[in-house]
């Protein structure tokens, strides 16, 4: 069956210069902080995205398949419990795991519209075309935007189920996470639903291994942010002189990824007109990945105006899929 391409739209809310301005601001501000830090979103150029895809296939990295299994357990119930006819997804990417949910809605005759939301227009357009073929009767309305700024561009209409998967919410520390969840709540109408994917607290040794695989793929992914800065901001980081460090923070209950300079080096970022000196052992924080407990998830959702409906996990209990309803 051939999809009606009139049922596919893609609208962009990203100015071509926005990304460069944001990168400049984030690098300048982050390297001025102590400890130094860089936001994880800058991992994901074409090379970084390919490296992350490789990470999801290494033996130590359990979250991708654990979430897929949890979604499979939840999918049919999500249709019934949400009563939705429109599925929205933040950070949709290839929408690969999402088909588990979309298939359940389509099989029940409930799926009228899918709204993928992603910062990458090329990835979104490619996914939208594939999904239009898979669900030819469904309206696919892609939105290109940054979910820290552009959630207001998500279209109204229908009874909506918003998916925020991949454990991405864990990349936000508590205060920014509250801001994000409040923004998601403001995007939804009372009675709409949110599906949140969260990695759960477990043995720290297993967690660290998932972010420091023996093949070194995560290390290459982490260092790639320096390649991005070198290329985009005319910098001269000695990338090979930074080692990847992953460690568990038991107080915050999150994994931290760092880049540690193994030598003393002076870095010039010509596009910013900045010079930064690193001593051997100096570190840059590049990512936190919070792990959650069920009671904590429910409390954070309630604080942002959501009522817990149900929770599912994969068979091993590694990853949670939580359904909540926007209450007010």
Residue pairs with C-beta under 8 A, 6 or more apart in sequence:
1 136
2 133
2 136
3 132
3 133
3 135
3 136
4 132
4 136
5 132
7 132
7 136
7 137
7 138
7 139
7 140
8 128
8 129
8 132
8 140
8 141
8 142
9 140
9 141
9 142
10 121
10 124
10 125
10 128
10 141
10 142
10 143
10 144
11 141
11 142
11 143
11 144
11 153
12 121
12 144
12 145
13 143
13 144
13 145
13 150
13 153
14 119
14 121
14 144
14 145
14 146
14 150
18 146
20 232
23 42
23 228
23 229
23 232
23 233
24 233
24 271
24 272
26 38
26 39
26 42
27 38
27 229
27 233
27 269
27 272
28 272
28 274
30 36
30 37
30 38
30 39
30 284
31 38
31 269
31 274
31 276
31 284
35 283
35 284
35 285
36 282
36 283
36 284
36 285
37 284
37 285
37 286
38 225
38 229
38 284
38 285
38 286
40 171
40 225
40 257
40 286
40 287
41 119
42 225
42 228
42 229
43 51
43 52
43 221
43 222
43 224
43 225
43 228
43 286
43 287
44 52
44 120
45 224
45 227
45 228
47 224
47 227
48 221
48 224
48 225
48 228
51 217
51 220
51 221
51 224
52 221
54 217
55 61
55 213
55 217
55 218
55 221
56 64
58 213
58 214
58 215
58 217
58 218
59 213
60 209
60 210
60 212
60 213
60 214
61 210
61 213
61 218
62 206
62 210
62 318
62 319
63 166
63 167
63 199
63 210
63 318
63 319
64 97
65 314
66 199
66 314
66 316
66 318
66 319
67 97
67 165
67 166
67 167
67 197
67 314
67 319
67 321
68 97
68 100
69 314
69 315
69 319
70 197
70 312
70 313
70 314
70 319
70 320
70 321
71 97
71 100
71 101
71 165
71 197
71 321
72 100
73 312
73 313
73 314
73 321
74 101
74 195
74 310
74 312
74 321
74 323
75 100
75 101
75 103
75 104
76 104
76 108
77 310
77 312
77 323
78 84
78 101
78 104
78 105
78 161
78 195
78 323
79 104
79 105
79 108
79 110
81 193
81 309
81 310
81 323
82 159
82 161
82 193
82 309
82 323
83 159
84 105
84 110
84 158
84 159
84 160
84 161
84 192
84 193
85 105
85 110
85 111
85 112
85 113
85 158
85 159
86 112
86 113
86 114
86 115
86 157
86 158
86 159
86 160
86 161
87 98
87 101
87 102
87 105
87 111
87 113
87 114
87 115
87 160
87 161
87 162
87 163
88 114
88 115
88 117
88 154
88 160
88 161
88 162
88 163
89 95
89 98
89 114
89 115
89 116
89 117
89 162
89 163
89 164
89 165
90 117
90 147
90 151
90 162
90 163
90 164
90 168
90 184
91 117
91 118
91 119
91 147
91 164
91 165
91 166
91 168
92 98
92 116
92 117
92 118
92 124
92 127
93 118
93 120
93 123
93 127
94 123
94 126
94 127
95 102
95 116
95 127
95 130
95 131
97 165
97 166
98 116
98 163
98 165
99 131
99 134
101 163
101 195
102 111
102 114
102 131
102 134
102 135
102 138
105 111
106 135
106 138
111 135
111 138
112 138
112 139
112 158
113 138
113 139
113 140
113 141
113 157
113 158
114 131
114 135
114 138
114 139
114 140
114 141
115 140
115 141
115 142
115 143
115 154
115 155
116 124
116 127
116 128
116 131
116 140
116 142
116 143
117 124
117 142
117 143
117 145
117 147
117 151
117 154
118 124
118 127
118 142
118 143
118 144
119 144
119 145
119 146
119 147
120 144
121 144
124 142
124 143
124 144
125 142
127 142
128 140
128 142
131 138
131 140
132 138
132 140
141 155
143 150
143 153
143 154
143 155
145 151
145 153
147 180
147 183
148 180
148 183
151 183
151 184
151 186
151 187
152 187
154 187
156 189
159 191
159 192
160 188
160 189
160 192
160 193
161 192
161 193
161 194
161 195
162 184
162 187
162 188
162 192
162 193
162 194
162 195
163 195
163 197
164 184
164 194
164 195
164 196
164 197
165 195
165 197
166 197
167 197
167 198
167 199
167 289
167 319
168 197
169 177
169 180
169 181
169 196
169 197
169 198
169 290
170 198
170 199
170 254
170 288
170 289
170 290
170 291
170 292
171 287
171 288
171 289
171 290
172 180
172 290
173 252
173 288
173 290
177 290
177 300
178 300
178 303
178 304
181 300
181 301
181 303
181 304
181 306
182 304
182 305
184 194
184 304
185 194
185 304
185 305
185 306
185 326
188 194
188 326
189 326
190 326
190 327
190 328
191 325
191 326
192 325
192 326
193 309
193 323
193 324
193 325
193 326
194 301
194 306
194 323
194 324
194 325
194 326
195 321
195 322
195 323
196 297
196 301
196 321
196 322
196 324
197 319
197 320
197 321
197 322
198 291
198 292
198 297
198 319
198 320
198 322
199 289
199 290
199 291
199 292
199 318
199 319
199 320
200 291
200 292
200 293
200 294
200 313
200 317
200 318
200 319
200 320
201 253
201 291
201 292
201 293
202 291
202 318
204 248
204 250
207 248
207 255
207 291
208 246
208 247
208 248
208 255
210 255
211 218
211 246
211 255
211 257
211 289
212 218
212 219
212 244
212 246
216 244
218 244
218 246
218 257
219 243
219 244
222 244
222 257
222 259
222 286
222 287
223 239
223 242
223 244
223 259
225 259
225 286
226 235
226 237
226 239
226 242
226 259
227 239
229 235
229 237
229 269
230 236
230 237
230 239
232 271
233 269
233 270
233 271
233 272
234 269
234 270
234 271
235 267
235 268
235 269
235 270
235 271
236 267
236 268
237 265
237 267
238 263
238 265
238 267
241 261
241 262
241 263
241 265
242 259
242 260
242 261
242 262
242 284
243 259
243 260
243 262
244 257
244 258
244 259
244 260
245 257
245 258
245 259
245 260
245 283
246 255
246 256
246 257
246 258
247 255
247 256
247 258
248 254
248 255
248 256
249 255
249 256
249 288
252 288
252 290
253 290
253 291
253 292
253 293
254 288
254 289
254 290
254 291
255 287
255 288
255 289
255 291
256 285
256 287
256 288
257 285
257 286
257 287
257 288
257 289
258 283
258 284
258 285
258 286
259 283
259 284
259 286
260 281
260 282
260 283
261 278
261 279
261 280
261 281
261 282
261 283
262 280
263 280
264 277
264 278
264 279
264 280
265 277
265 278
266 275
266 276
266 277
266 278
267 275
267 276
267 277
267 278
268 274
268 275
269 275
269 276
292 320
294 311
294 320
297 311
297 320
297 322
298 308
298 322
301 307
301 308
301 322
301 324
302 308
305 326
305 327
305 328
306 324
306 325
306 326
306 327
307 324
307 325
307 327
308 322
308 323
308 324
309 323
309 324
309 325
310 322
310 323
311 320
311 321
311 322
311 323
312 320
312 321
313 319
313 320
313 321
